[in-house]
Each structure stands twice: as structure tokens, then as C-alpha cells.
């Protein structure tokens, strides 16, 4: 949220396993950050699988950042 306080659009990307944890953390901090959640798990994926995951999420990630600038 430091970036947001500086006027820079921001958000975070996490796997779907952390939806509830992200909501709890945001609530405890008094913030509701923009977020994109991707398929879980992450750690055992190959580079090719990670690239595909990124490609499948790029529109949501771009929107998360760009829509805030308008």
C-alpha cells in the first residue's frame, strides 16, 4: 500500500489458496488492496507452466493496474 500512498497503481498476485488470508490481512490493516488470484499450487510448477499461468492472468493483472489510472 506504500505504492498507493505515492499515487502509483498497485495490487498483488497470489494463488487462490490465500484468498481468505489476504482478506483477513487487509481487514487487520484497514485496507482493501486490488488483487488477482491464480491457480494453486505454484511451487512445483515448471517454467513453462508458470509462463502459461502468467499469460492466462495477464489481462486481469493489466486491468488491476491500468484501470486505477483512469
SETORZA-765098 format. One record per atom (N, C-alpha, C): x, y, z; residue in three letters. Coordinates in steps of 0.05 Angstrom, whole numbers, plus 32768, in hexadecimal, padded with zeros to 4 digits. Layout:
BEGIN
XYZala
...
# end
This chain:
BEGIN
80107FE88000unk
800080008000unk
801180198000unk
802B80158005unk
803E802C8003unk
803D80387FE7unk
803C80277FD2unk
803B80327FB7unk
802180427FB3unk
800B80387FBDunk
7FF280467FBAunk
7FF380627FC7unk
800080637FDFunk
8002807D7FEDunk
801380917FDDunk
802480877FCBunk
803480987FBAunk
8027809E7F9Funk
800E80957F9Cunk
8000809A7F83unk
800680867F6Dunk
801380707F73unk
8019805C7F5Funk
800580447F61unk
7FF8803E7F4Bunk
7FE580287F4Bunk
7FF3800E7F53unk
7FE77FFF7F64unk
7FF47FE67F6Dunk
7FDF7FD27F75unk
7FE87FBB7F7Cunk
7FD77FA47F84unk
7FEA7F8D7F89unk
7FDE7F767F8Dunk
7FEE7F5E7F91unk
7FE37F467F83unk
7FF47F337F7Eunk
7FED7F1A7F71unk
7FF37F037F84unk
7FE17EF17F89unk
7FE57EDB7F9Aunk
7FD57EC37F90unk
7FDB7EAC7F9Aunk
7FCB7E947F91unk
7FB17E947FA1unk
7F9D7E877F96unk
7F827E867FA1unk
7F817E7B7FBDunk
7F957E6C7FC5unk
7F977E617FE0unk
7F977E777FF5unk
7F9F7E8F7FEDunk
7FA37EA58000unk
7F8D7EBA8000unk
7F767EB47FF3unk
7F617EC87FF2unk
7F587ED0800Eunk
7F527EBD8020unk
7F497EC3803Bunk
7F5F7ED1804Bunk
7F787EC88048unk
7F8E7ED58057unk
7F927EF2804Eunk
7F8F7EF78034unk
7F927F12802Aunk
7F7C7F248034unk
7F647F1A8035unk
7F4D7F298040unk
7F527F30805Eunk
7F5B7F1C806Dunk
7F607F208089unk
7F767F34808Eunk
7F8B7F33807Eunk
7FA27F458081unk
7F997F62807Aunk
7F8A7F648063unk
7F807F7E805Cunk
7F6E7F8B8071unk
7F5C7F7A807Cunk
7F4A7F848091unk
7F5B7F8D80A9unk
7F6F7F7E80B1unk
7F7F7F8680C9unk
7F8E7FA080C4unk
7F957FA580ABunk
7FA47FBD80A4unk
7F917FD5809Cunk
7F777FCE8099unk
7F647FE38092unk
7F667FEB8074unk
7F6E7FD88064unk
7F717FDD8047unk
7F637FC88037unk
7F5C7FCE801Eunk
7F517FBB800Cunk
7F617FBD7FF2unk
7F787FB07FF0unk
7F887FB37FD9unk
7F7D7FA47FC1unk
7F837FAF7FA9unk
7F7C7FA17F91unk
7F8C7F877F90unk
7F807F727F85unk
7F8D7F587F85unk
7F857F477F6Dunk
7F967F357F65unk
7F917F217F51unk
7F9A7F077F5Dunk
7F887EF37F5Eunk
7F8E7ED97F68unk
7F907EC57F51unk
7FA57EB57F52unk
7FAB7EA17F3Dunk
7FA97E857F48unk
7FAA7E727F36unk
7FA87E567F3Funk
7FBE7E4E7F52unk
7FB77E3C7F64unk
7FC97E327F78unk
7FCE7E157F72unk
7FE47E0A7F78unk
7FFC7E157F84unk
800F7E227F70unk
80237E2F7F7Aunk
80367E3D7F69unk
80517E2F7F6Aunk
805A7E287F82unk
80777E207F86unk
80807E087F75unk
806F7DF67F6Dunk
80787DDF7F5Eunk
80757DE27F40unk
806E7DF97F37unk
80697DFD7F1Aunk
80837E007F0Bunk
80837DF77EF2unk
809A7DFB7EE1unk
809A7E187ED7unk
80B17E207ECBunk
80B27E3B7EBFunk
809C7E3E7EAAunk
80987E2A7E9Aunk
80837E2B7E85unk
80687E2E7E91unk
80627E207EA7unk
80487E227EB4unk
80457E3E7EC0unk
805A7E487ECCunk
80597E637ED7unk
80547E787EC2unk
80617E757EABunk
805C7E877E95unk
803F7E867E8Bunk
80347E6F7E8Aunk
80187E6C7E81unk
80057E787E96unk
800B7E747EAFunk
7FFB7E807EC5unk
7FFC7E9E7EC3unk
80137EA97EBEunk
80167EC67EBBunk
80067ED07EA3unk
80087EC27E8Dunk
7FFA7ECA7E75unk
7FDC7EC97E79unk
7FD27EB57E88unk
7FB67EB37E8Cunk
7FAB7EC87E9Funk
7FBD7ED57EAEunk
7FB57EE97EC1unk
7FBC7F067EB9unk
7FCA7F097EA3unk
7FD47F237E9Cunk
7FBE7F387E98unk
7FA77F317E8Dunk
7F927F457E89unk
7F887F4F7EA4unk
7F847F3D7EB7unk
7F7B7F457ED2unk
7F907F567EE0unk
7FA97F4F7EDDunk
7FBF7F5E7EEAunk
7FC17F7A7EDDunk
7FC07F7B7EC3unk
7FC17F957EB5unk
7FAA7FA77EBDunk
7F927F9B7EBEunk
7F7A7FAB7EC6unk
7F7D7FB57EE3unk
7F887FA47EF4unk
7F8B7FAC7F11unk
7F9C7FC57F13unk
7FB07FC87F02unk
7FC27FDF7F03unk
7FB77FF77EF2unk
7FB07FF17EDAunk
7FA980067EC7unk
7F8E80137ECDunk
7F7A80047ED6unk
7F6080107EDCunk
7F6280247EF3unk
7F7580217F04unk
7F7780337F1Bunk
7F83804E7F12unk
7F8F804F7EFAunk
7F9B80687EF1unk
7F86807A7EE5unk
7F6F806F7EDDunk
7F5B807F7ED0unk
7F4B80907EE3unk
# end
